[in-house]
């Protein structure tokens, strides 16, 4: 099962990168594809935290690496002119409060770095660092994302 999950995550990352290449110069499509890869990486983590799947430290680290890779690119994908289209969930607050958005992104990046450095080997050691990562995700979404679902 561990190998299957690892392959799934690696395939998801490869697809996200391929989607990014296909998206070309369209930052809106690129950021949507990156967030989809974050969602795919978060699913097994959430299942572990809820006790719906056995803890797998390798999967947690792969998910954190996906977050790290996405966070390095993500902030640059919100240029002026990309506020609308493609059913974007980006809130106007991103462009109205750019400093706040950059701060929220920096908070997410810091929580990811701390979680990677912690190298959680058990569910008990993973919970606090993953909680910080997921809280920083939610904090950004609460202000800078519009739910279109």
C-alpha positions as a Markdown table, in Angstrom:
| # | Residue | x | y | z |
|---|---|---|---|---|
| 1 | Unk | 0.0 | 0.0 | 0.0 |
| 2 | Unk | 2.8 | 2.4 | 0.8 |
| 3 | Unk | 4.3 | 1.9 | -2.6 |
| 4 | Unk | 0.9 | 2.5 | -4.3 |
| 5 | Unk | 0.4 | 5.7 | -2.3 |
| 6 | Unk | 3.9 | 6.9 | -3.2 |
| 7 | Unk | 3.3 | 6.2 | -6.9 |
| 8 | Unk | 0.0 | 8.0 | -6.7 |
| 9 | Unk | 1.6 | 11.1 | -5.2 |
| 10 | Unk | 4.5 | 11.0 | -7.7 |
| 11 | Unk | 2.1 | 10.6 | -10.5 |
| 12 | Unk | 0.0 | 13.5 | -9.2 |
| 13 | Unk | 3.1 | 15.7 | -9.0 |
| 14 | Unk | 4.2 | 14.8 | -12.5 |
| 15 | Unk | 0.7 | 15.6 | -13.8 |
| 16 | Unk | 0.7 | 18.9 | -12.0 |
| 17 | Unk | 4.1 | 19.8 | -13.6 |
| 18 | Unk | 2.8 | 18.7 | -17.0 |
| 19 | Unk | -0.3 | 20.8 | -16.5 |
| 20 | Unk | 1.9 | 23.7 | -15.6 |
| 21 | Unk | 3.9 | 23.3 | -18.8 |
| 22 | Unk | 0.6 | 23.1 | -20.8 |
| 23 | Unk | -0.8 | 26.1 | -19.0 |
| 24 | Unk | 2.1 | 28.0 | -20.5 |
| 25 | Unk | 1.9 | 31.7 | -19.7 |
| 26 | Unk | -1.6 | 31.5 | -18.1 |
| 27 | Unk | -0.9 | 32.1 | -14.4 |
| 28 | Unk | -4.6 | 31.5 | -13.5 |
| 29 | Unk | -4.5 | 27.9 | -15.0 |
| 30 | Unk | -1.0 | 27.3 | -13.5 |
| 31 | Unk | -2.1 | 28.3 | -10.0 |
| 32 | Unk | -5.3 | 26.2 | -10.2 |
| 33 | Unk | -3.2 | 23.2 | -11.3 |
| 34 | Unk | -0.8 | 23.7 | -8.4 |
| 35 | Unk | -3.6 | 23.9 | -5.9 |
| 36 | Unk | -5.0 | 20.7 | -7.3 |
| 37 | Unk | -1.7 | 19.0 | -6.6 |
| 38 | Unk | -1.8 | 20.4 | -3.0 |
| 39 | Unk | -5.3 | 18.9 | -2.7 |
| 40 | Unk | -4.1 | 15.5 | -3.9 |
| 41 | Unk | -1.2 | 15.6 | -1.5 |
| 42 | Unk | -3.4 | 16.6 | 1.4 |
| 43 | Unk | -5.9 | 13.8 | 0.9 |
| 44 | Unk | -3.8 | 11.0 | 2.4 |
| 45 | Unk | -2.5 | 13.3 | 5.1 |
| 46 | Unk | -6.1 | 14.1 | 6.2 |
| 47 | Unk | -7.0 | 10.4 | 6.1 |
| 48 | Unk | -4.0 | 9.6 | 8.4 |
| 49 | Unk | -4.9 | 12.5 | 10.8 |
| 50 | Unk | -8.6 | 11.3 | 11.0 |
| 51 | Unk | -7.5 | 7.7 | 11.6 |
| 52 | Unk | -8.9 | 6.5 | 8.2 |
| 53 | Unk | -5.5 | 5.4 | 7.0 |
| 54 | Unk | -2.4 | 4.0 | 8.7 |
| 55 | Unk | 0.4 | 6.6 | 9.3 |
| 56 | Unk | 3.0 | 6.6 | 6.7 |
| 57 | Unk | 6.0 | 8.9 | 7.3 |
| 58 | Unk | 7.2 | 8.7 | 3.7 |
| 59 | Unk | 3.8 | 9.8 | 2.4 |
| 60 | Unk | 3.7 | 12.7 | 4.9 |
| 61 | Unk | 7.2 | 13.8 | 3.7 |
| 62 | Unk | 6.2 | 13.6 | 0.1 |
| 63 | Unk | 3.1 | 15.7 | 0.7 |
| 64 | Unk | 5.2 | 18.3 | 2.6 |
| 65 | Unk | 7.6 | 18.3 | -0.3 |
| 66 | Unk | 4.7 | 19.0 | -2.7 |
| 67 | Unk | 3.6 | 21.8 | -0.5 |
| 68 | Unk | 7.1 | 23.2 | -0.5 |
| 69 | Unk | 7.5 | 23.1 | -4.2 |
| 70 | Unk | 4.1 | 24.7 | -4.8 |
| 71 | Unk | 4.7 | 27.4 | -2.2 |
| 72 | Unk | 7.9 | 28.4 | -4.0 |
| 73 | Unk | 6.0 | 29.2 | -7.2 |
| 74 | Unk | 2.6 | 30.1 | -6.0 |
| 75 | Unk | 3.0 | 33.7 | -5.0 |
| 76 | Unk | 4.2 | 34.8 | -8.5 |
| 77 | Unk | 1.1 | 33.4 | -10.2 |
| 78 | Unk | -1.2 | 36.4 | -9.2 |
| 79 | Unk | -0.1 | 39.2 | -11.6 |
| 80 | Unk | -2.5 | 42.1 | -12.2 |
| 81 | Unk | -4.9 | 41.0 | -14.9 |
| 82 | Unk | -5.4 | 37.4 | -13.6 |
| 83 | Unk | -8.1 | 38.3 | -11.2 |
| 84 | Unk | -10.9 | 36.7 | -13.2 |
| 85 | Unk | -11.7 | 33.9 | -15.6 |
| 86 | Unk | -11.5 | 30.1 | -15.5 |
| 87 | Unk | -13.9 | 30.0 | -12.6 |
| 88 | Unk | -11.1 | 31.4 | -10.4 |
| 89 | Unk | -11.5 | 31.1 | -6.6 |
| 90 | Unk | -8.9 | 33.9 | -6.0 |
| 91 | Unk | -10.5 | 36.6 | -3.9 |
| 92 | Unk | -10.0 | 40.3 | -4.9 |
| 93 | Unk | -8.2 | 40.7 | -1.5 |
| 94 | Unk | -5.1 | 39.1 | -3.1 |
| 95 | Unk | -4.7 | 42.2 | -5.2 |
| 96 | Unk | -6.2 | 44.7 | -2.7 |
| 97 | Unk | -4.0 | 43.5 | 0.2 |
| 98 | Unk | -0.9 | 42.1 | -1.5 |
| 99 | Unk | 1.2 | 42.5 | 1.6 |
| 100 | Unk | -1.2 | 40.5 | 3.6 |
| 101 | Unk | -1.4 | 37.8 | 0.9 |
| 102 | Unk | 2.5 | 37.6 | 0.8 |
| 103 | Unk | 2.5 | 37.4 | 4.6 |
| 104 | Unk | 0.0 | 34.5 | 4.6 |
| 105 | Unk | 2.1 | 32.7 | 1.9 |
| 106 | Unk | 5.2 | 33.3 | 4.0 |
| 107 | Unk | 3.4 | 31.8 | 7.1 |
| 108 | Unk | 2.5 | 28.7 | 5.0 |
| 109 | Unk | 6.1 | 28.4 | 3.8 |
| 110 | Unk | 7.5 | 28.7 | 7.3 |
| 111 | Unk | 5.1 | 26.0 | 8.6 |
| 112 | Unk | 6.1 | 23.7 | 5.8 |
| 113 | Unk | 9.8 | 24.2 | 6.4 |
| 114 | Unk | 9.3 | 23.5 | 10.1 |
| 115 | Unk | 7.3 | 20.4 | 9.4 |
| 116 | Unk | 10.0 | 19.1 | 6.9 |
| 117 | Unk | 12.7 | 19.8 | 9.4 |
| 118 | Unk | 10.8 | 17.9 | 12.1 |
| 119 | Unk | 10.7 | 14.8 | 9.9 |
| 120 | Unk | 7.7 | 13.4 | 11.8 |
| 121 | Unk | 8.1 | 9.6 | 12.2 |
| 122 | Unk | 4.9 | 8.9 | 14.1 |
| 123 | Unk | 1.4 | 10.2 | 14.0 |
| 124 | Unk | 1.9 | 11.8 | 17.4 |
| 125 | Unk | 4.9 | 13.8 | 16.1 |
| 126 | Unk | 3.2 | 14.6 | 12.9 |
| 127 | Unk | 0.0 | 16.0 | 14.3 |
| 128 | Unk | 1.4 | 19.3 | 15.6 |
| 129 | Unk | 3.5 | 20.2 | 12.6 |
| 130 | Unk | 0.8 | 19.1 | 10.1 |
| 131 | Unk | -1.8 | 21.1 | 12.1 |
| 132 | Unk | 0.4 | 24.2 | 11.7 |
| 133 | Unk | 0.6 | 23.6 | 7.9 |
| 134 | Unk | -3.1 | 23.0 | 7.6 |
| 135 | Unk | -4.0 | 26.0 | 9.8 |
| 136 | Unk | -1.9 | 28.3 | 7.6 |
| 137 | Unk | -3.6 | 26.9 | 4.5 |
| 138 | Unk | -7.0 | 27.6 | 6.1 |
| 139 | Unk | -5.9 | 31.1 | 7.2 |
| 140 | Unk | -5.0 | 32.0 | 3.6 |
| 141 | Unk | -8.2 | 30.4 | 2.2 |
| 142 | Unk | -10.4 | 32.2 | 4.7 |
| 143 | Unk | -9.2 | 35.6 | 3.4 |
| 144 | Unk | -7.9 | 35.1 | -0.1 |
| 145 | Unk | -10.1 | 32.4 | -1.6 |
| 146 | Unk | -13.7 | 32.5 | -2.7 |
| 147 | Unk | -15.5 | 29.1 | -2.5 |
| 148 | Unk | -17.2 | 28.4 | -5.8 |
| 149 | Unk | -18.4 | 24.9 | -4.9 |
